[in-house]
Amino acid sequence: MKKNLIIAGLVTVVIALGSIAYKPVMNVLTEKPVEKSIALNVYRANTYNGDIYNQTSARVHVIVEKVSKRGRSIVFEKTLDAKLLKQYPTADQPIIERIIVPGINDRKEHLEVKYVLTYDTKGSQLEMQSGTVMSKGISTEKLDINI
């Protein structure tokens, strides 16, 4: 009799644990890939009125990578041609670049957006890097790039 009670107790525990673990496992197995969208806004942050700025240009290089435990892969890369700083638009009318990346498994992957600003004044160059990690559960991210 004791043996039957112990077996019945064990079966009950196994069934309870199985039902608790079933739902998360099924969610992972049935998760559908999502589409992520990134809105890049490129604009100048200053008026750049000084004489030195008449000979200073800036180039923007943007890279979007899909990152998982297996590694990284570039899903978008673009370089905006160099322009004089004064030629970039102001914040009220930025250069807008919409990037759409389909097929992201939000539990296992994320997107990293990196950009490099290269300033050039009479052949002297300065590079500045920045970026962001796109949050899980967020379908649209906005990234402002101030020149």
BAFI-3210 file (N, C-alpha, C; in Angstrom, 3 decimals, decimal comma, padded with zeros to 6 digits):
// residues 147
n [1|2|3|4|5|6|7|8|9|10|11|12|13|14|15|16|17|18|19|20|21|22|23|24|25|26|27|28|29|30|31|32|33|34|35|36|37|38|39|40|41|42|43|44|45|46|47|48|49|50|51|52|53|54|55|56|57|58|59|60|61|62|63|64|65|66|67|68|69|70|71|72|73|74|75|76|77|78|79|80|81|82|83|84|85|86|87|88|89|90|91|92|93|94|95|96|97|98|99|100|101|102|103|104|105|106|107|108|109|110|111|112|113|114|115|116|117|118|119|120|121|122|123|124|125|126|127|128|129|130|131|132|133|134|135|136|137|138|139|140|141|142|143|144|145|146|147]
n.u [000,814|001,914|003,818|002,273|001,150|003,421|004,281|002,037|002,181|004,632|004,015|002,060|003,601|005,407|003,632|002,609|004,950|005,573|003,402|003,835|006,279|005,616|004,194|006,072|008,037|006,587|005,962|008,485|009,060|007,043|007,308|007,103|009,094|009,858|009,442|011,700|012,115|014,034|014,513|016,490|017,695|019,380|021,121|022,316|023,743|024,541|024,982|027,303|028,868|031,457|034,601|036,322|034,630|033,867|035,508|035,200|034,047|031,662|031,152|028,919|028,724|026,820|026,004|024,091|023,693|022,736|022,565|023,348|023,709|025,179|026,672|027,485|025,882|025,923|023,194|022,461|024,072|025,390|026,773|026,664|027,382|030,158|029,654|029,780|029,640|027,756|025,952|024,355|021,052|018,862|017,543|014,766|014,191|015,392|017,754|016,299|016,403|014,975|015,063|014,341|014,202|013,530|012,490|013,486|014,208|012,987|013,551|016,018|017,725|019,106|019,257|021,994|022,873|025,245|027,262|029,601|031,023|032,838|034,843|036,323|038,837|040,620|042,127|042,826|041,576|038,931|037,465|034,417|032,634|029,530|026,516|023,707|021,778|019,076|016,103|014,525|011,271|010,539|009,381|009,978|012,623|014,139|016,819|018,856|021,244|023,525|025,227]
n.v [-001,188|001,248|001,463|001,870|004,357|005,977|005,738|006,842|009,448|010,287|010,165|012,165|014,435|014,456|014,870|017,399|018,985|018,638|019,914|022,530|023,144|022,751|024,870|027,181|025,900|025,263|027,859|028,812|027,033|027,617|030,274|033,047|034,626|038,129|041,459|044,082|047,593|050,426|053,815|056,140|059,330|061,907|064,825|068,242|069,549|072,058|075,507|075,967|078,306|079,396|080,194|077,978|075,859|076,040|074,463|071,948|068,685|065,979|062,496|059,752|056,514|053,652|050,686|047,790|045,062|041,670|039,851|036,893|033,949|032,343|034,028|036,976|038,870|041,023|042,960|045,263|047,945|051,105|054,022|057,436|059,917|062,199|065,513|069,092|070,487|072,522|071,875|069,819|068,992|070,718|069,879|069,935|069,086|066,425|064,123|061,177|057,774|054,751|051,588|048,263|045,168|041,948|038,769|038,334|036,576|037,217|036,253|035,025|036,591|039,851|043,266|045,329|048,633|050,538|053,423|055,425|058,526|060,504|063,144|065,620|067,901|069,815|067,552|066,387|063,931|062,927|060,389|059,352|057,114|055,479|053,969|051,705|049,223|047,410|047,071|044,161|043,110|045,565|047,036|049,170|051,401|054,536|056,459|059,128|060,932|063,213|065,661]
n.w [000,000|000,873|-001,078|-003,400|-002,804|-002,771|-005,431|-006,723|-005,722|-006,797|-009,542|-009,674|-009,018|-011,181|-013,331|-012,630|-012,726|-015,404|-016,684|-015,889|-017,126|-019,774|-021,098|-021,332|-022,910|-025,219|-026,050|-026,836|-028,900|-030,736|-031,336|-033,456|-035,956|-035,823|-037,198|-037,245|-036,970|-037,766|-037,299|-038,588|-037,973|-039,339|-038,736|-038,452|-035,502|-034,798|-035,916|-037,295|-038,116|-038,091|-039,758|-040,060|-040,433|-043,044|-044,471|-043,505|-043,525|-043,160|-042,875|-042,746|-041,538|-041,329|-039,620|-039,213|-037,167|-036,729|-033,817|-032,109|-030,009|-031,635|-033,208|-035,180|-037,740|-040,504|-041,380|-042,576|-044,179|-044,761|-046,238|-045,898|-048,154|-047,890|-046,764|-046,562|-043,292|-042,988|-044,943|-044,114|-043,063|-040,721|-037,421|-037,647|-040,197|-040,863|-042,460|-043,296|-042,716|-043,164|-041,836|-042,265|-040,786|-041,301|-039,834|-037,160|-034,291|-031,384|-028,817|-028,956|-030,447|-031,176|-032,332|-033,184|-033,601|-035,125|-035,619|-037,449|-037,378|-039,517|-039,493|-041,527|-041,927|-043,926|-044,704|-042,275|-040,192|-038,033|-036,219|-034,832|-032,862|-032,211|-030,915|-030,479|-028,741|-029,844|-028,104|-026,711|-027,610|-028,559|-031,473|-033,128|-033,319|-032,636|-033,793|-033,342|-035,120|-034,559|-036,273]
ca.u [000,000|002,812|004,484|001,315|001,033|004,655|004,232|000,997|002,729|005,648|003,323|001,418|004,659|005,909|002,590|002,564|006,144|005,434|002,452|004,463|007,328|005,064|003,822|007,239|008,684|005,753|006,118|009,760|008,977|006,072|007,532|007,241|010,030|009,232|010,091|012,173|012,258|014,910|014,386|017,680|017,527|020,700|020,988|023,386|023,368|024,963|024,894|028,612|029,097|032,869|035,331|036,902|033,605|033,749|036,371|035,016|032,963|031,375|030,606|028,260|028,713|025,885|025,992|023,125|024,055|021,887|023,463|022,809|024,780|025,973|027,569|026,970|025,810|025,512|021,934|022,330|025,260|025,276|027,584|026,171|028,515|030,641|029,132|030,175|028,764|026,647|025,009|023,442|019,815|018,645|016,766|013,359|014,079|016,569|017,849|015,649|016,678|014,173|015,658|013,435|014,895|012,572|012,995|014,223|013,680|013,182|014,078|017,385|018,522|018,831|019,939|022,894|023,042|026,485|027,591|030,881|031,066|034,200|034,985|037,536|039,185|041,895|042,859|042,895|040,319|038,547|036,357|033,669|031,740|028,468|025,531|022,699|021,229|017,623|015,498|013,599|009,874|010,329|009,394|010,532|013,599|014,557|018,200|019,242|022,672|023,802|026,491]
ca.v [000,000|002,386|001,517|002,466|005,774|006,639|005,797|007,813|010,769|010,602|010,426|013,476|015,447|014,488|015,500|018,823|019,622|018,608|020,939|023,837|023,338|022,594|026,141|027,915|025,163|025,439|029,241|028,909|026,259|028,182|031,712|033,466|035,733|039,446|042,464|045,235|048,794|051,439|055,122|056,964|060,749|062,528|066,281|068,997|070,006|073,452|076,308|075,880|079,583|079,791|079,996|076,637|074,922|076,138|073,435|070,729|067,820|064,813|061,310|058,872|055,093|052,961|049,223|047,105|043,657|040,735|039,187|035,763|033,167|031,749|035,002|038,240|039,008|042,361|042,912|046,545|048,791|052,216|055,204|058,683|060,648|063,351|066,845|070,143|070,481|073,454|071,304|068,883|069,671|070,948|068,839|069,941|068,403|065,553|063,036|060,034|056,460|053,703|050,267|047,205|043,886|040,872|037,479|038,387|035,766|038,180|035,600|034,552|037,522|041,277|044,093|046,379|049,682|051,276|054,384|056,104|059,850|060,869|064,569|065,893|069,309|069,976|066,289|065,809|063,232|062,519|059,436|059,178|055,965|055,341|052,982|051,298|047,871|047,486|046,327|043,069|043,495|046,841|046,790|050,332|052,157|055,780|056,810|060,452|061,109|064,650|065,996]
ca.w [000,000|000,905|-002,383|-004,334|-002,468|-003,206|-006,902|-007,083|-005,399|-007,806|-010,810|-009,531|-009,082|-012,560|-014,162|-012,279|-013,281|-016,865|-017,131|-015,663|-018,132|-021,120|-021,722|-021,821|-024,002|-026,411|-026,502|-027,536|-030,144|-031,681|-031,510|-034,840|-036,129|-035,920|-038,033|-036,482|-037,781|-037,180|-037,945|-038,397|-038,287|-039,394|-038,863|-037,796|-034,170|-034,648|-037,142|-037,948|-038,784|-038,117|-041,016|-040,115|-040,896|-044,505|-045,045|-042,717|-043,991|-042,315|-043,545|-041,775|-041,920|-040,431|-039,712|-038,348|-037,051|-035,983|-032,881|-031,355|-029,396|-032,715|-033,815|-035,689|-039,197|-040,926|-042,122|-043,274|-044,113|-045,700|-045,983|-046,473|-048,710|-047,138|-047,098|-045,637|-042,124|-043,214|-045,911|-043,457|-042,647|-039,293|-036,735|-038,046|-041,493|-040,923|-043,434|-042,646|-043,306|-042,508|-042,023|-041,822|-040,716|-041,012|-039,388|-035,901|-033,195|-030,290|-027,613|-029,146|-031,246|-031,045|-033,322|-032,726|-034,607|-034,876|-036,663|-037,356|-037,989|-039,886|-039,788|-042,285|-042,063|-044,645|-044,701|-040,926|-039,938|-036,681|-036,245|-033,588|-032,972|-031,222|-031,319|-029,507|-028,852|-029,938|-027,005|-027,007|-027,476|-029,239|-032,916|-033,817|-032,530|-033,277|-033,487|-033,852|-035,340|-034,608|-036,917]
c.u [000,860|003,478|003,577|001,148|002,264|004,654|003,201|001,478|003,761|005,013|002,671|002,450|005,177|004,900|002,536|003,762|006,083|004,500|003,016|005,480|006,777|004,824|005,043|007,949|007,894|005,860|007,399|009,682|008,064|006,269|007,784|008,254|009,275|010,050|010,466|012,397|013,123|014,745|015,624|017,361|018,897|020,509|022,146|022,868|023,686|024,778|026,181|028,929|030,570|033,538|035,903|035,910|033,370|034,576|036,252|033,805|032,779|030,753|030,035|028,241|027,883|025,951|024,949|023,492|022,996|022,837|022,717|023,987|025,711|026,944|026,836|026,886|025,291|024,251|021,683|023,627|025,136|026,197|026,935|027,387|028,869|030,035|029,754|029,175|027,544|025,590|024,056|022,201|019,749|017,722|015,299|013,131|015,269|016,581|017,295|015,967|015,891|014,796|014,685|014,187|013,874|013,278|013,839|013,508|013,981|013,744|015,565|018,295|018,173|019,607|020,824|023,093|024,283|026,651|028,925|030,745|032,529|034,195|036,320|037,716|040,574|042,744|043,048|041,540|040,164|037,357|035,736|032,669|030,694|027,504|024,571|022,307|019,722|017,000|014,589|012,176|009,537|010,398|009,983|011,432|013,972|015,973|018,534|020,760|022,910|025,179|027,046]
c.v [001,255|002,579|002,182|003,957|006,549|006,785|006,821|009,237|011,208|010,931|011,799|014,594|015,577|015,165|016,995|019,554|019,674|019,679|022,338|024,125|023,326|023,936|026,947|027,219|025,340|026,863|029,413|028,203|026,901|029,674|032,034|034,613|037,049|040,349|043,641|046,395|049,805|052,712|055,949|058,386|061,407|064,025|066,962|069,569|071,477|074,200|076,250|077,136|079,970|079,454|078,587|075,620|075,010|075,059|072,107|069,955|066,665|063,720|060,408|057,451|054,347|051,464|048,689|045,624|042,887|039,895|038,073|035,036|032,577|032,731|036,248|038,169|040,407|042,226|044,211|047,312|049,874|053,352|056,393|059,478|061,852|064,636|067,840|070,167|071,371|072,894|070,286|069,641|069,851|069,864|068,805|069,303|067,462|064,662|061,814|058,766|055,436|052,352|049,246|045,882|042,815|039,662|037,497|037,534|036,539|037,548|035,297|035,551|038,959|042,018|045,111|047,351|050,478|052,304|055,047|057,435|060,158|062,330|064,774|067,401|069,395|068,711|065,656|065,195|062,867|061,581|059,328|058,050|055,997|054,270|052,671|049,846|048,008|046,549|045,212|043,565|044,817|046,592|047,957|051,110|053,407|056,102|058,126|060,496|062,585|064,880|067,234]
c.w [000,000|-000,456|-003,410|-004,079|-002,934|-004,726|-007,352|-006,819|-006,420|-009,159|-010,784|-009,656|-010,511|-013,484|-013,891|-012,860|-014,803|-017,373|-016,927|-016,765|-019,546|-021,808|-022,174|-022,975|-025,287|-026,948|-027,300|-028,886|-031,178|-031,917|-032,982|-034,921|-036,315|-036,829|-037,138|-037,443|-037,036|-037,994|-037,604|-038,813|-038,198|-039,614|-038,149|-036,474|-033,941|-035,969|-037,945|-038,759|-038,902|-039,441|-041,154|-040,685|-042,398|-045,195|-044,295|-043,227|-043,005|-043,172|-042,453|-042,333|-040,876|-040,700|-038,737|-038,367|-036,271|-035,130|-032,156|-030,710|-030,451|-033,357|-034,273|-037,210|-039,521|-041,770|-042,892|-043,096|-045,175|-045,262|-046,676|-046,919|-047,865|-047,691|-046,141|-044,488|-042,324|-044,169|-045,300|-043,009|-041,139|-038,736|-037,169|-039,422|-041,695|-042,162|-042,711|-043,428|-042,505|-042,861|-041,458|-041,903|-040,352|-040,401|-038,130|-034,860|-031,915|-029,019|-027,736|-029,856|-030,885|-032,131|-032,616|-033,878|-034,214|-035,978|-036,363|-038,088|-038,275|-040,299|-040,501|-042,426|-042,684|-044,584|-043,333|-040,597|-038,470|-036,818|-034,854|-033,802|-031,872|-031,714|-030,198|-029,767|-028,857|-028,907|-027,498|-026,790|-028,139|-030,734|-033,699|-032,861|-033,330|-032,837|-034,154|-033,963|-035,550|-035,199|-036,257]
res [m|k|k|n|l|i|i|a|g|l|v|t|v|v|i|a|l|g|s|i|a|y|k|p|v|m|n|v|l|t|e|k|p|v|e|k|s|i|a|l|n|v|y|r|a|n|t|y|n|g|d|i|y|n|q|t|s|a|r|v|h|v|i|v|e|k|v|s|k|r|g|r|s|i|v|f|e|k|t|l|d|a|k|l|l|k|q|y|p|t|a|d|q|p|i|i|e|r|i|i|v|p|g|i|n|d|r|k|e|h|l|e|v|k|y|v|l|t|y|d|t|k|g|s|q|l|e|m|q|s|g|t|v|m|s|k|g|i|s|t|e|k|l|d|i|n|i]
***
